[in-house]
Amino acid sequence: HLDAYEVSQVADALKSETFKKGDLVVRQGDVGNHFFLLEEGSAVALKNGQNVKNYGPRDYFGELALMSEVPRQASVRIESEKATVLSLDRKSFKRLLGPLNETMSQKAQDYKKA
């Protein structure tokens, strides 16, 4: 877990953006430069047009492209009428979330099975 100082550092680096139903937050095949945290609303991950994962508040995505330096493996589309998404750029992600790399690597293995 992150301590209070680490949480405050992450919170200061996050940028908030509002999306509406049908908007793509990320597109499969694009270069990934941000990590995302769904604060409010719902979204789906689409791999080659197929729904592979549902997201709700506090779920995160976009870490694979930052950790592996590979293009986005799926598109993420907003499903709720509106959604608030927090983002962290690549540099901040590596600096602030480096200690969580092992946890995120395990989640990455789950994606590859989908």
C-alpha positions in Angstrom: 0.0 0.0 0.0 1.0 3.6 -0.5 1.7 5.7 2.6 0.0 9.1 3.1 2.9 11.0 1.6 2.9 8.8 -1.6 -0.9 9.1 -1.9 -0.6 12.9 -1.7 2.2 12.9 -4.3 0.0 10.8 -6.7 -3.0 13.0 -6.0 -1.1 16.2 -6.9 0.1 14.7 -10.2 -3.4 13.5 -11.4 -5.3 15.4 -14.0 -9.1 15.1 -14.1 -11.1 14.9 -17.4 -14.8 14.3 -18.1 -16.0 12.1 -20.9 -19.5 11.3 -22.2 -21.1 8.0 -23.3 -19.4 6.5 -26.3 -16.1 8.5 -26.0 -12.9 6.5 -26.4 -10.4 7.3 -23.6 -7.7 5.2 -25.3 -7.6 3.5 -28.7 -6.1 0.1 -29.4 -2.8 0.4 -31.2 -2.0 3.9 -30.1 1.1 4.8 -28.2 0.4 5.0 -24.5 1.6 8.0 -22.6 -0.9 8.1 -19.7 -2.2 5.9 -16.9 -5.9 6.2 -16.1 -8.1 5.8 -13.0 -11.8 5.8 -13.4 -13.1 8.0 -10.7 -16.8 8.1 -11.6 -18.9 6.2 -14.2 -18.4 3.0 -16.1 -16.3 1.9 -19.2 -15.4 -1.2 -21.2 -12.2 -2.5 -22.6 -12.5 -3.6 -26.2 -9.9 -5.8 -27.9 -10.5 -6.1 -31.6 -14.1 -4.9 -31.0 -14.8 -7.5 -28.4 -15.6 -6.6 -24.8 -12.8 -8.1 -22.6 -13.3 -6.1 -19.4 -15.7 -3.9 -17.5 -14.5 -0.9 -15.4 -16.2 0.9 -12.6 -15.1 3.5 -10.1 -11.5 3.1 -8.7 -10.6 0.7 -11.6 -7.4 1.6 -13.5 -6.2 1.0 -17.0 -3.4 2.1 -19.4 -0.6 0.7 -17.3 0.4 -2.0 -19.8 1.5 0.5 -22.5 3.6 2.3 -19.9 5.1 -0.7 -18.2 5.9 -2.7 -21.4 6.5 0.2 -23.8 4.1 -1.4 -26.3 1.1 0.1 -28.1 -2.3 0.1 -26.4 -3.6 -3.5 -26.2 -7.3 -2.4 -26.1 -9.6 0.5 -26.6 -11.5 1.8 -23.6 -15.0 3.3 -24.2 -17.2 5.1 -21.7 -20.5 3.3 -21.1 -22.2 5.5 -18.5 -23.8 8.9 -19.5 -20.7 10.6 -18.2 -17.5 9.6 -16.5 -14.7 11.3 -14.7 -11.2 9.9 -15.5 -8.0 10.8 -13.7 -4.8 10.5 -15.6 -1.1 10.4 -14.8 1.6 11.1 -17.5 4.4 8.5 -18.2 7.1 10.3 -16.2 4.9 10.7 -13.1 3.7 7.1 -13.4 7.2 5.7 -13.4 8.3 8.0 -10.6 5.3 7.6 -8.3 3.9 4.1 -9.1 7.2 2.3 -9.6 6.7 0.5 -6.2 3.5 -1.0 -7.5 5.1 -2.5 -10.6 4.8 -6.0 -9.3 1.1 -5.7 -8.5 0.4 -4.2 -11.9 2.5 -6.9 -13.6 0.3 -9.5 -12.1 -2.8 -7.7 -13.4 -1.1 -7.5 -16.8 -0.9 -11.3 -16.9 -4.7 -11.5 -16.4 -5.2 -9.3 -19.4 -3.1 -11.5 -21.6 -5.4 -14.4 -20.8 -8.4 -12.5 -22.1 
